[in-house]
Amino acid sequence: MSASTDAAGESTKKPASKSKYDYSKGPAPLNINLAWCKACNICIALCPQQVFEPDKDGKPEMARVENCTQCTICWIHCPDFAIISNYK
């Protein structure tokens, strides 16, 4: 959460961004084709919500599924086209 100051000089907190999708009732937000992935970790580095963590082989796994906002950064920048959305 980030803090800012209002007109009175008091600190106010902004709520963390929430996903507009409810992933609890359907498929995961993204599919990662691990056969195509070369573990470059671009998706891990660029994800603004820190959805990914590297697995034992260095390939991404979705550690925080509920944080995914479908911003498209991971699958647009994936050089191997290994990430696709289940919702877009």
JOCOR-V830170 format. One record per helix or strand. SS is the DSSP state (a for helix, b for strand). FROM is the first residue (numbers start at 1). TO is the last residue. Records with the same first field share a line. If there is no record, write none. Layout:
SS->FROM-TO / FROM-TO
//
This chain:
b->3-5 / 11-13 / 30-32 / 52-54 / 60-62 / 83-85
a->23-25 / 42-46 / 65-67 / 73-77
//
